[in-house]
Amino acid sequence: MIVQLVKFTSKLSEDEVTKVARDREQAYRDTPGLIQKFYIKLGAPDTYGGFLIWDSAESLAAFRDTELARTIPQAYGVIGTPEVTVGETMFLLRDAELMPA
């Protein structure tokens, strides 16, 4: 599995960021290869992110070419360039079927 951490600063309010995330939720649910996405509010002001778990590097690469991915900066009012870190899982602490959906 591939993990991806995305961190960004937004010009939108927290309520607006949450509304955008909720409006786009089904599109993420329908994304092939996306196992889970955690929506994150980070400690710095106006800083949010996502922690995504992908079934493969190929699924992540395919997602990057989608309209959903291309519209992230505009939809979330991103200021500057998001910080993106990608890694490969070494092992799971708990069985995947125990992870919340």
N, C-alpha and C positions, 0 to 999 in steps of 0.2 A: 504494500500500500504506500501511497505517496501522501505526504501532509504538506499543507500550504498555509502559511500565516501571512495575512495581509493587514497592514496597519496604515491608516490614513487620517488626516485632519480634514474636517468638513466645515464649510461656511453655514451649514444648516443647523437648526436647533436639534436637540435630542429627539423631540417629538417628530420632527420632520424626517430625521434619519430613520427612526423606527417605522414611520408610515411607508417610506420608500422600501425598506426591507420587507415589510408585510405585503406590499403591493407586488413585489418581485418573488415572493416566497414560492409560489407554484412553479414558476419558471426554473428555479433551482431544484425543486423536487423532481422536475421532469428532465433534468440534465443527466445524460448518460454517464455512468461511471462515478458520479458523485455519491459517496456513501453517507456523508454527514457534513453539515455545516453548523458551526457555532457562531452566533453573532455576538460581538464583544464590545463593551464600552471600556476603554482603557483609562488609566488614572490621569493622564494629561488632559487639559481642557479641550473640548471639541475633537477628541481623538477616539476613533472607533476602529473596528477591524472584524476580520472573519478568520476562523480556523476551519479549514476544509480538509476532508479526508477523501482521497480519490482511490479508485481501485487500481489505477496504473498511470504511468507517465503519459501514455498515449491519450487517455481520457482527459487529463489536464491540458495537454497540448491541443486537443480538439476543441475543448471549451474556450481556450484563448482566441480561437478564430470565430466565435459566435457573436451575434448581435448583443446578447446579454452581457458578455464580457466587455465588449467595446463600449457599452453605454454606462459602465460602472462610474467612471469619473464624473460625468455629467449628472447622472441620476443622484449621486450622493453629494454633489457640490464639493468635490475633492479639491483641496488646496495643495498645490505642488504635486509631487510625484509620490504615489503610495510606496511604502516599503514592503517588499514581497520576499519571503524566505520559503524555499521549497526543500523538503528532505524526504528521506525514505525511512519507513518504520523499521526498527530493528526487531521488536517483539511487542506484544500487547500485555499489559498488566492483568487485564480481565478478558474473558472471551468476548469476541465481537458481538455475539447475540445478546450479551448483557448490556450493551450500550443503548442509551435511550434513543428513540427514533426522533 
